[in-house]
Amino acid sequence: METDLLSEYIQTVQQRTQSLYENARDASNESPHLMMACLEELRAALEELHVAEEELRLQNESLLMAQTTIEAERQRYQELFEFAPDAYLVTDLYGTVREANRAATELLNLSHRHLMQKPLITFIHEDQRSAFRVVLNQLPAIHRVQEWEVCLCRRRSDPIDSAITVETVRDASGIAIALRWLIRDISNRKRSEAQLHEAKLQNLELAESDRLKDQFMATISHELRTPMNAILGFSHLLLKRVASLEDQNLAHMVDRILRNSQHLLELIEELLDFSKLKSRRLQLRPTGFDLTKIATDTAQELRCLADQKGIALNVDIAQETLSIVNDPVRVRQIITNLLSNAIKFTEVGQVTLGIWELPEGRILLAVQDTGIGIDPSDHDRVFHEFWQVNQSSTRNSGGTGLGLAIVHALVELMGGTISIESKIGQGTTFRVELPRQLQ
Ligand code: ADP
């Protein structure tokens, strides 16, 4: 617009100079005052030429400034493009590379010179080329494709998984003129996804084999229980008959059969309980009963074991009767397991069973011993199934490593908590907190 104005100025000045020249030529001889007028006119025209020249200079200056700014911007964008961490490419509409940044040359493992003018499709894995061509043809119409996962084959390197985002570049009138590509290497992500998938599969397999193991344990223990009960029953009968025969040796043998069968049955019952607890098939049968009585009776049953080892077994219960609502069989099982462990792992001193009422309808049951103790680093693990502190010392004491796992699961099922306090060589205390009434 301003340039047009300037040309108009110059044109006007030219016309005036021309007419002045002609006027001066015709009038120089006849009228000198006309000559003066012409000169005046010429001065004005020159003045206007000056203005136009000044205008031109200013315009030139601002043009130069604009050019410098554009160049700086272009440089900045070129650097951004060049040093971007992701691979950027510009291709024509047929996918032939026209521009590529450094990340793109590194990703495709090709020098800039060799990458230029190369059709991008040559880097696509053979199996995906026809699909790639279809998308390429559609691009001018669909404008943009995002996170398109493609396998890229690079020069002298392993293929990589990549995610491509591509969009069309349009001119001022909206006609597609080029394609702009952003290519990201997602092989690491793909690898982690595959590993995660693998881990999930393995987890499923583990869960399935765990389920099969539980099922196997449940079936085997169930199947073993019936013949064991028969052996127990018949050896009882046999023992009675043998007693009347007064054959000490035979009586001793039958007695051993009976005791070993009892022990085996206990182990089987333990396995069965544990598998039921694990598969959440164990149902509590709540009923009201006197906890003091159950605790005292249980201690009494185990007293002979403590006597055999020459250790004291104390019962410390303030209330003569303490009625609670729970499953008496399972509460007895908790006390038996804790007390028999305490006796088993104590060589000198005493074992004490204590019961107290706590506020908010709870009761505390504690079994304390002066035995070998458990290292603090093992406190959590004692509740894991089949876990035993020291295989050799435990083997002397027998056991399956299921007792505390069963206690833990039962206490949880009853809505209670169990904790352990122990020092090596000084003894152990297990504390069980239970609601006085099962929910
Ligand atoms: P088991 O007694 O059949 O081995 P448990 O689950 O009852 O299995 O106990 C697991 C392990 O915890 C025992 O083998 C023993 O090493 C340790 N433990 C349990 N109670 C005591 C205790 N009162 N004193 C010392 N160690 C104990």
Residues whose N, C-alpha, C, O or C-beta is under 5 A from the ligand:
A	BS01	ADP	N341 A342 F345 G371 G373 I374 V382 W387 Q388 V389 N390 T394 G398 G399 T400 G401 L402 G403 L404 A405 T428
